[in-house]
Amino acid sequence: MECYLDNSATTKPCKAAVDAEISALTELYGNPSSLHQKGVDAYMLLEKSRGTIAASLKASPDEIYFTPCGTVSNNNAIFGAVGAKKRLGKKIVTTALEHPSVEKCMERLEESGFEVVRVQPQSDGNISLKDFENAIDENTILVSVMAVNNEVGSVMPTENLKKIIKSKNSPALLHVDDVQGYMKIPLCPKSCGIDLMSVSAHKVHGPKGVGALYINKNVRINPYILGGGQHVYQLEVLVYHADSGVDVGVGSAVCDGVGVRVGVGVGVTAGVGVGTTTGFFSTCFTVILHTFFILLPSVVSTKILQVPFFFAFTTPF
């Protein structure tokens, strides 16, 4: 019989997680952005999974963004927050106990001219709130701490940090690396004032290569990883209600900027919206590709929604 005692480093995936991954790889393998049935099935699974993670954090599904791991979640949170707040200050407060995926980010930011204050632990491995109070000021734009230390097990006072930030009239966002504490020590980001929180599956008997970043819906960060549009628009369809004759679509960008598109009217066939992407403004011309009827499982059987699927063409100017 195997005796495995290194669960702080990683955990053995449970059978339910393995079965779910095999099913996704062999049955629900479609691209969630595709318009055919395989794509729709994959999209439904993706959103169900997003809802599960959101529920575990007492958050909204639209506040959850999937990543390949905790490291990518931390990088996105830190560089994204600093990029969004850099005009308000040059100071970042963290601790001397952080995971390398946070510490390496801090070293890179120092090379870029930011001041990084690393609060030191006491002899028992804990950090006092007083030390955080002394470090945070009105020039601080980010406070980044881990909830639970992965080596000595120190539990940080994350639930009190937002109060200190506000008391110092600081514009700082609060990022918590909860990879080690997720699903072990209860931590609700909303009630604690946490703006950004990183989690990972492999620490809680899930598969490797799966992480998530919680971003409070009232917080905007700059994109760090650019590329495909999987997370550019959280809502890929504009829904037309057959009874009311009104259709409305809204999408928010994370990877390539922040933008909103809205269309209202009867039989809308085209819409124009303006979004902001990294480094330039763009005009998004949205054109309906095709329309068909689909019976959504979440809708009462007597209700049929007509779903026009949209495709966005973005042109810089």
N, C-alpha and C positions, 0 to 999 in steps of 0.2 A: 504493500500500500504506500502511495506517495504521501509525503508529509511536506507540503509547500508552505513556507512561512515568510514569503516576500510580497505580500499583498499591497504594501505601500508602493512598490515599484510597478507592479501590474497584477491583474487578477486573471484567473482562468475563466474564459467565457462560459456562461451557463448554457444549458441545452436549449433553452427558449431563444436565446440570442443567436446561437449557432443556426438553429432551424430557420429563424427569421431571415438571417443573412443568406442562407442557401436558397430560400424561396425567392428572395429579391434578386439574386444573381441568376437563377435558372428559370424563373417564371415571370417576375415583374421587372424585367430588364430593360424596358423601354425608356426612352429619354422623356423625363417629365414635362419637357417643353414641346414635345411632339403632339400633333393634333389627332393622331390615330388612336385606336383603342388601347394599344400597349402603352402609349404615352400617357393617356388619361388614367389608366390603372396605376402606373408608376407615380403619377402626380398625386392621386388620392392617397397612396401609401405614404408618400413624402409628407403630405400635410397632416395625416394622422400621426405620424411620428413627431412632427413639429408640435402638435397639440399635446402629445404625451410629455415631451420635455417641458413645455410651457406650464403644464399642470403641476409638474414636480417642483417648479420654482414659483408657483402662484403668479404666473405672468400670462401675458396674452401671446397667442401663437405668432402674431406679427412682430414680436420682440425677440424671436429666436432665429438665429442664423447658423446654419450648419457649416462646420469647418473640418479639415482633415484630422485635427488633433488640438490638444490644449496649447501647444506651442504656437500654432497659427492663430488661435483665438487670442492669445496674449499679445502677439505681434500686431494683429489688427486693432485691438483695443488701444494699445499704447501709442503706436504711431498715428492711428486715426484720431485719437483724442488730442494729441499734441498738435497735429496738423490743423485741427479745427480751432484750437485755442491759442495758438502761438502768438497771435497779435495782442493777447491780453497779459502775457507774462512769459518768463523764461525759466521758471523754477518748477522742479518736479520732486515730489517727496515719495520715497519708497523705504524699504528696510534692507538691512544687511543680510537678511535670511532668505532672499527671494530665489526662486528657481532660475536656472540659467536662461530660460526663455524670456524672463523678465530682465535679469541683470544684463544680458548681452544687449538688449534694447536700450537700457540706460547708458551703457558705455558708448553705443552709437550716437545717442542724443547728446552726450557730453562732447563728443567729437564735433558735433554740429553747433556747439556753442550754448547748449542749455546747462543750467545748474541743476545737478542732481544731489539731493540730500538723502543719505542712507541712515535712517534711524537705527541706532545700535541696540541690540538686545541686552537685557540684564543677565546676571549670572545664572538664572534659572531658565533662560531661553525666551522669556516673555518680554514684551515691549510695553512700557507704560503709556497711558494716554497723555500724560504730562509731556513726554518726549515728542509726541505727535503735535501737541499744542505749540510747543516751542519751535517746531520745524515749519509748520504751515503758516503762510501769511498771504497778503492780498496779491502777491506776485506769483503764487502757486497756481499752475494750470492743470496739474494732474497729481492725484494721490493713488499709488498703485501698491497694493499689499496682498499677500496670500492669506487665505482664511485659516489654513492649517499648514504648518511647516512639514515638508515631506521627509525630513531627517530626524528632527528632535520632537516633533509632534506639538509644537507650540500653537496655541489657538489665539489668533489676533483679535483685538477688540473692534472688529469691523462694524458692528452695529452702532458704534458711537462716533465713528470718524466723520460722518456727514454733518453731525451737529457741530463739530469743531470747525469744519470747512465753512459752514454758514456763519459761525460766531466770529471768524476772522475776515468776513466779507471777501472771501476768496471765490474766484470764478471756476475753481478746480472741479474737474470731473473725478468721480471715485470709481476706480477699477479694482475688482477683487478677483484674484486667481483662486477659484474654488475647486480646482481639479482634485486636490487631495481630500477636501471635506464634503464634496457633493454626495448627497444621499446617505451621509454618515452623521453629519451634524446639521440640524435644520438651519437654513439661512434663506430668508425671503428677501430678495433684492429690493422690492418696492418698500416694504416696511422699514428697511434699514437705510434707505436712501442711496442704494448702490446704483450707479449709472450703467456700468459695464461689468459683466461677470463671465468668466471662462469656466467651462466644464468639459469633461472627457469621459468617454464610455469605458475605456479599458481599465479604469480604476474601480469600476462597479460591476464587474463580470460581464461587460459588453465587449464587442469586437474592437480591435485596434484600428486606427485610421478613421475614427469617428469622434468629432468634438462639436462643441456648440458655443456660440457667443450670445449672451443676453445683452441687448441694447435697449435701454428704456426708450419708449416711443417718443418721449419729449426731448431726446438727445440726438444730436446730429454729429457724426464723426466723418472725417475725410476717408476716402477709399485708400487702402494700402495695397491690395492685390487687384490688378486690373485684368480685364479679359472678357470671358463669356458673360452672357446676360442672365445666367441662372438666378442670380440674386439681384439683378438690376431692377426688375419689377416683381414685387411680391405677388401682385395680381395680374395674371397673364390674359384674362378674359374680361370682356365687358358684357354684363348680363342684362338681357332684355326681358322684362316681365310681360308675359303675353296678355295679362289682364289689364295692366295700367298703361302699357304702351310707352313706358319710360325706361331708358337705359342709362346706367351710370357706371363708369369704370375709373378706378383710382389705382395708381401704382407708385411705389416709393423705391428709389434706387439706393443701394448701399455700396456695391462694388465699384460702380462707375459714376457715382455722384448722387444727387438728390433731385428728384423731379416728381411732378404730379400731372396726371392727365385726367380730364373729366369731360364727359360728353353727356348732354341731356337733351331729349327730344323724342319725337315719334319717328321711327324708321331712320335713325341716324345712319348714314352710310360712310361718313368720313369725319375725322376730327383732327384738330391741330392743337398741340400742346407745346409748352416750352419747358425744357429741363436744363439743369446745370450738370455738367460732367467735368472730370478732372482737367483743369487747365484752360477750359474754354466753354463758351455758351453754345448750346446747340438747339436747333429747332427739330422737334420730333413730328414728322408727318405720319399719322396713323391711318391706315387704310384697311377696311374690312376685306379679308381674303374670301371667306365664304361663311354661309350661315346654315345651320342645320338644327334640328330638334334633338334634344337629349334629355332623358329622364334621369334626374339626379337622385341618388339614393336618399339624400337627406330631406327631400321634398315629399310632401304627401302625394300619394299615387295619382290623385286627380289633378295635380298641378304639373304642367309641363313648361319648362323654361326654354326659351329660344336663346341660344348662346352664339353670338357673333364672335369669332376669334379674330384677334387683331395682330398685325405685324408692324413693328415700328422701324422706320428708316430715319437715321440720325445724320444730319448734315451740319458740320461746323461752319461758323461764319465769324 
